[in-house]
Amino acid sequence: MQAGCSARLVTHALWEMARYDMLEKCLGFAGVKRRMRPARGSDTGAAAVEAVCEAVGRTSSFYWKPLLCLQRSVVTARLLRSQGIQADVVIGFRANPFFSHAWVEVGGRVVNDSPAYQSKLQLLDRF
């Protein structure tokens, strides 16, 4: 593991993935969305963002089920916010042929996916 991606961060990512599954199963997506906490600070450190994205990527590879973009983005945003970084989950779509995708932005910059989605998809939701 690289220095920025600690075992504690990977464990926290694993917990957040399981938490998302439980909340979504019991309360639906609205329940998941209601439980997004605001960031506790105003840090925008690139090293912290990279460490969180790496931890989510590592954890995704051994999680018990495949993760879709929405779950991965919610988990990434929750971890970033717990580090004091204001992160937004963004959901975009294309109408014809229908396609939707979720990603995380920090300061208007996509941090966990391709930045091409910002220009190719219409904004559906941001939280």
N, C-alpha and C positions, 0 to 999 in steps of 0.2 A: 504494500500500500504506500502511496506517496505521502509525504509529510502532511499535506493539506487535508487528506481524506482519512480521518481517524476512525478507529473501531467504534468509538462512541457515536460518531456521525452516521456510520453505516447501521448501527443498532437503532438509532433514532429513526432513520429512513425506513427500516423494516417495520418498526412500530407504527409509523404513520401510514404505511401501506395497509397493514392489517386494520388499523383504525378506520381508514377510508372504506374498506370492504364492509366492516361492521355497520358504520353509519349509513352507507348507501343502501345496504340490505334492509335496515330497520326504518330509516327515515327518508330514503330517496335522495336524489341529488339536491333538492331544496334543503334538506337537513345538513348535508355536507357543506353547502354554500353558507348557510347560517352560522356554521361553526368555524369559519375562517377568522382567525384572530388578526388584528392589525399588528404591524411591526412594533416592537418595543423600543426602537431607536431609529436612527437615521443613517446608519452605516451603508455604504455602497461599495465596500471593498471587493475588488475583482478577485482576490485570492479566496475570500470566503464564498463568493458565488461559484467559483470554479470547484471548490472543495465540495459544496453541497451537490452540484450537478454530477460530479464524479461519484459521490456516495450513492445517489439515487440510481445512477447507471449501473454501478456494481451490484447494488441490492436487487435491481430489476432482473439481473441475470440468474439469480438463484431463488427468487420469490416463487412460491408454490403454483402460481398461475400467471398467464401472460398479462402484462399491464397495458392498458390502452392509454392513449395520449392524455385523456382527461385525468385519470387517476395519477399518472406520472407527473402531470403539471400541478395538480392540487398538492401532492406530497412535496414537490420541489418548492412551491410557494410557501407552504407551511414551515418547512425547514428554514428557508431564507428569512421569513418573518421572525422565527424564533432566534435567529442570529442578529436581529435588529435591522434587517434589510427590507425595504418596502418593495415587495414583489407583487405583480398582478398576474392572475390567470386570465388569459385571453382566449376566447372561443371565436373562430371564424368559420365562414362557410362559402361555398360556391353553389349557386342554384341549379345550373344545368351543365353537365350532369352533376347531380348532388354530391357534394363532398364537404366534410367538416373536419376541423382539427383544433386542438387546444395546445397552447404553449405558454411559457412564462416570460414576462418582460420585467426588467429592472431599469428604471429610468428611460423607458421607451425602447430599450434594446432587448432583442430576443436572446435569452441565455441558455435555453435547454433544447433548442431546435434550430432549423434553418430560418434565417431572417426573410427568406423569400415568401413565407406565408403571410407576412404583414402586407405585402403589396398585391398578392394574388387572391386573397380571400377578403370577403366583406366581414366587418365586425358584427358579431352576434351578441356577445356579452363580454364584460370585463369586471372582475371582482378581486 
